[in-house]
Amino acid sequence: MPNVKYSAEKGLITSSGTGGFTLEGVGLALDAETSTSAGNSHPISANGVSTVTAGDNHTAVIATPKQASLAGQQKLVIKATADNTLTLQDATGAVPTTAILNGENDFALLVWTGSRWFPIVKNIT
């Protein structure tokens, strides 16, 4: 497979090599959703960024990625409200203790391990 690079300056560039894809000078746009929920087991997408607004303590269940065998996929969840707590759970039922968000704009970045979501970065205000 050739190397493929997308440059903001030159567009799509291909060259010989071992294969790879590089973005140069541009950001990567992710899917985004805004979710309003109350209660438990509210589903959110496995893709991109989810901003969750809720009026009471609840659990958001992050869907399993469509290509579940591919470890390394990332998910960003942002809690949009200051009140109550948001617990993140994956579709297998696992609730990592570090995936509980409390304040407004708290967030968690999770990585798919190939079998479940695992939080790698968390910001608690």
C-alpha positions as CSV (number, residue, x, y, z in Angstrom):
1,M,0.0,0.0,0.0
2,P,1.4,3.4,-0.9
3,N,1.9,6.2,1.6
4,V,-0.9,8.8,1.5
5,K,-0.7,12.3,2.9
6,Y,-3.3,15.0,2.9
7,S,-1.7,18.4,3.1
8,A,-3.6,21.6,3.7
9,E,-1.3,23.3,1.2
10,K,-1.0,20.6,-1.6
11,G,-4.1,18.4,-1.1
12,L,-3.8,14.6,-1.5
13,I,-0.2,13.3,-2.1
14,T,0.7,9.6,-2.7
15,S,4.2,8.1,-2.7
16,S,5.7,4.6,-2.6
17,G,6.5,3.1,0.8
18,T,5.2,0.8,3.4
19,G,1.8,2.3,3.7
20,G,0.3,4.9,6.0
21,F,-1.9,7.9,6.2
22,T,-0.8,11.3,7.4
23,L,-2.7,14.6,7.9
24,E,-0.4,17.7,7.6
25,G,-1.5,21.2,8.5
26,V,-5.2,20.3,9.1
27,G,-7.2,19.1,12.1
28,L,-9.2,16.0,12.2
29,A,-13.0,16.6,12.6
30,L,-14.8,14.0,14.7
31,D,-18.5,13.1,14.7
32,A,-20.3,15.1,17.5
33,E,-23.6,14.5,19.3
34,T,-25.4,16.3,22.1
35,S,-27.4,14.1,24.4
36,T,-30.0,15.1,27.0
37,S,-30.8,12.4,29.5
38,A,-32.2,11.7,33.0
39,G,-31.9,8.3,34.7
40,N,-29.8,5.3,34.0
41,S,-28.6,3.4,30.9
42,H,-28.8,6.3,28.4
43,P,-27.1,5.2,25.2
44,I,-24.4,7.4,23.6
45,S,-22.5,6.8,20.3
46,A,-19.2,5.0,20.1
47,N,-17.9,7.6,17.6
48,G,-16.4,11.1,18.2
49,V,-17.4,13.5,20.9
50,S,-20.6,13.3,23.1
51,T,-21.7,16.3,25.2
52,V,-24.1,15.0,27.8
53,T,-26.6,17.2,29.6
54,A,-28.7,15.8,32.4
55,G,-30.6,17.0,35.4
56,D,-30.0,14.1,37.8
57,N,-27.4,11.5,38.5
58,H,-27.3,9.0,35.7
59,T,-25.3,6.5,33.7
60,A,-24.4,6.9,30.0
61,V,-23.7,3.7,28.2
62,I,-21.1,4.0,25.4
63,A,-21.9,1.8,22.4
64,T,-19.5,-0.8,21.2
65,P,-17.7,0.3,18.1
66,K,-18.9,-1.1,14.7
67,Q,-15.3,-2.5,14.2
68,A,-15.1,-3.9,17.7
69,S,-11.9,-6.0,17.0
70,L,-9.9,-2.8,16.3
71,A,-8.3,-1.6,19.5
72,G,-7.2,2.0,19.8
73,Q,-10.5,3.7,18.8
74,Q,-11.1,6.9,20.9
75,K,-14.2,8.4,22.5
76,L,-14.5,11.8,24.2
77,V,-17.4,12.5,26.6
78,I,-18.0,15.9,28.1
79,K,-20.4,16.6,30.9
80,A,-22.3,19.9,30.1
81,T,-23.9,20.6,33.4
82,A,-22.5,21.4,36.9
83,D,-25.1,19.5,38.9
84,N,-25.2,15.8,39.8
85,T,-22.9,13.0,38.4
86,L,-22.4,11.2,35.1
87,T,-21.1,7.7,35.3
88,L,-19.8,6.2,32.0
89,Q,-20.3,2.6,31.3
90,D,-19.5,0.5,28.3
91,A,-22.0,-1.8,26.6
92,T,-20.5,-4.9,28.4
93,G,-21.6,-3.4,31.7
94,A,-18.1,-2.4,32.9
95,V,-18.1,0.8,35.0
96,P,-14.5,2.0,35.4
97,T,-14.3,3.8,38.8
98,T,-12.3,6.6,37.1
99,A,-15.1,7.3,34.6
100,I,-17.4,9.3,36.9
101,L,-17.8,13.0,36.0
102,N,-19.0,15.5,38.5
103,G,-18.7,19.2,37.4
104,E,-19.6,21.2,34.4
105,N,-17.1,20.6,31.5
106,D,-15.6,17.6,33.2
107,F,-14.5,15.2,30.5
108,A,-13.1,11.7,29.9
109,L,-11.1,10.4,27.0
110,L,-11.6,6.7,26.6
111,V,-9.8,4.1,24.4
112,W,-11.4,0.9,23.0
113,T,-9.2,-2.1,24.1
114,G,-10.8,-4.5,21.7
115,S,-13.3,-5.7,24.3
116,R,-14.3,-2.6,26.4
117,W,-13.8,1.2,26.8
118,F,-11.0,2.2,29.1
119,P,-10.5,5.8,30.4
120,I,-7.0,7.2,29.8
121,V,-7.5,10.9,30.5
122,K,-10.0,12.5,32.8
123,N,-10.5,16.1,33.8
124,I,-12.4,16.8,37.0
125,T,-13.1,20.4,38.0
